Amino acid sequence: MDATLNGINTQGENIADNGGIKEAYLAYNKWIKRNKAEAKLPGLNYTPNQMFWISAANTWCAKYRPESLKLRILTGYHSPGHFRVIGPFSNSDDFVKDFNCPVGSKMNPKK
């Protein structure tokens, strides 16, 4: 489906998603300081901080029927799950640092 999100409808929730992931990441790192750094999970080559982001993204995994997605894009106050990951994560310096995203890449845009 080729559609554009209505940024006016979703603006408040988009801002909340940005703030929410930032606070959750700060809380996770505060927990690490009080306890200790977690070990890598067996069989996965991701740091604990990278696993934080992967776990957070997993929250928004979804499959939409085309009709439902179109209605959500045109009238919804929440962006579809994909955008609730891409937007806040690409706005996060912590995400960029944890995944070493080069400047100008999709997840670390110049602007």
Summary of the structure (lengths in Angstrom):
residues: 111
radius of gyration: 15.8
end to end distance: 25.8
largest distance: 47.3
contacts: 257
relative contact order: 0.18
helix: 59%
strand: 2%
